[in-house]
């Protein structure tokens, strides 16, 4: 990742499925997440399928490609959910397009170069290590609501504020008018 502060472009593709029913009405909703094993700021965290957008590739095509490469799933299409803009004073600055797809029933996850794929029950997401903004993303997807999130991190990549740009709601942090992350602040 470049250290100039320019945003890199990426996609998340939240794959959702249901357990095969063991008895009527007992299927659980699940998401396919990767427990990251590659070194970097997301090491050890559970994240959705995703990655960089390749040159000349649309975000939608990138989401479909990432699902195929990381989860072995061929998708006919994906549903646009929103955008996450992440800003920090270090080399972690992203514009991420968020998509989801329902793949029907769970399937045995294949090997993945990014980490270990696992089907996680939606009601168990809170017990996992995930990036700070992901719980809010999952909540918007569950409500079938589009979102544009603006996330600001400090130099140690701790989430300082998270704002829903469509509603103006401050989800994390107390201020709507934020400081430039490159400037020192007096605590």
N, C-alpha and C positions, 0 to 999 in steps of 0.2 A: 504494500500500500504506500502511496506517495506521502511525503511529509509536508507538502505545500499547503495543506488545509483544503485543497479542492475536494469536492464530493466524488466518491466512487459510486457507481450505480449497481444495484443488486435487486434480487427478487426473493421473496419468501413464498412458498407454496404450501399451505396448510392442508395436508391430506387427512380427510376424515372418513371414518368407517364405523360400522357396528359389528359387535361380536356376533358370531353365529349363535342364535338363540338356543339355550339349553332347555328352556321351558317358555311357554307363551308369555310375551311381555317383559322378558328379563334381559334382552340385549342391551349392552352398554355402549354408549357413544365413546369413540376413541380417536386420538390423533396419532399420526406416525411422526415421532420425533427422533432426532439424532443426538446421542450423547457424544459431544465433540471430543475427539482424541488428538486432533491436530493442535500444535502449540499456537498460542495466540490469546486474545482477550476473552474468547468464548470457550476456552479449554474447560472440559468437565461439565459444561452446561448442556441442558436439553434444549434443542432448537428445532424449528421446522425445516423441512427440505428447502434448499435455497442456494444462492450463489451469485457470482458476478454476471452481469449482462455482457455478452460477447459483442465485439464490434459488428455493427450493421444488424444487430438482433433486436427485435422488439421485446419489451418486458414480458408480454404474454407468451411469446415463443420461448423466452428464457425460462419462465416458470414451467412450461411443458417439458422443455429439455432437461431441466434440473430434476424433475420428478422421474423422468426416464433414466437419467444417469445415476441418481442416488438411490432410488427406490425400485427401479425396474418396472415402473408403471407407465403404460402408454395411455395418455389422456387425450380425449377428443377435444376437450376444452377446459377452461378454468374460469372462475368467477372473480372479477376484480373486486377487492375489498377496501383498498386505500393505499396510502403512502405514509411512510415513516421517514422523517428527516432527522438525522443524528449529527450533532455538532459538538466537537470537543477541541481543546487547544493542542491536542496531540494528533498523531496520524490515525485517527478513527473518526472519519467523516463520511457519512453515507446518505444516499437517497435510495430508499428501498420500496419497491412496488410490492404490494401484498395481494396475493391471490389465494383462493381455496378451491378444493375439488373434493367431491364425495366419490369414493371409490367402491361403495357398496359394503361388502363385508371385509373384515380383516383378512390378511394373508401372511404367510411366513415372510418376515423381512429378509431381504438379501444382504450379503456383505456390502459394506459401503466404505469407500476410501476416506470419508470425512469423520467416521466414528461408528458407533453402534446404534442401529435402528431399533426402535422399540415402540410398540403400540401402547399408548398411555391413556387410561381412562380419563375423560375430561374432568371428572370430580376428584382426580388425584393430582392434577396439575400443580396445585398449590404446595404440594410436598416436595417438588423437584427444584433443583437449581436451574433457573432460567434467566435470560437477560431481563433487566429491570422493566422494560417497556412491554414485554411479551404478554404478561397477564392482561394488560389493558387491550392489546390487540385481540387476544382470544375472546375477551368479553364483547368487543364490537362484532366479531365474526359470529358469536353465539346469538347476538341480537339481530343478525342480518343487517347491520348498519355500516355504511361506508364511513371512513375516517381519514383525516389527514392529521398525523401526529408530529409535533415538533419537540424533539428531545434534546436537552442540553446536558452535557457531561462535564465534570471537572477533569483536571489533568491525570487523575487516577482512574478515570472512566467510571466514576460514581454518578448516578443520575441525579442532577440538580433540579431539573424541572421537566415536566411533560405537559404539553398543552394540546388540546383538541382544537385545531385551527378552524374547524367548521362551526363548532358551538361556542368557542372561546373559553371552554371549561379548562381550569387549571387542575390537572389530575395529580401532579406531584409538584411540590414547591409552592411557595406562597405568593409569587409575584407574576403578573402578566408581562410587565416590562423587564426584560432580562438584560443582563450585562453581556458585552461581547466576551466570549470565552477566552480570548487571547489576552485580555487585560487582567491585571492583578486586582483582586478585590480585598477590601479591608473587612475582616471578620468581626 
